[in-house]
Amino acid sequence: MVASNFRGNEAGIVYMSRRDWDKGKTRRASMERAKRILGYDPKTRMDVGLPAMHRWFRENWENIQKSASF
């Protein structure tokens, strides 16, 4: 099925069946694996970083809307 002109997308959207690896309903993130493979080493705790990110988005939302299309 193709949905045409979705929010200005002239190419349309093609809906396809899920691939085998997309059929899992749960995801299990691993900080240890992210660190080992990607070198990811967060310095900010989630309970501090998430509210800070939310605050930044609220404070900058007007500029975000000017520079992005949703």
Secondary structure as UniProt FT lines:
FT   STRAND          2..3
FT   TURN            7..8
FT   TURN            10..11
FT   STRAND          13..14
FT   HELIX           20..22
FT   HELIX           31..38
FT   HELIX           46..67
//
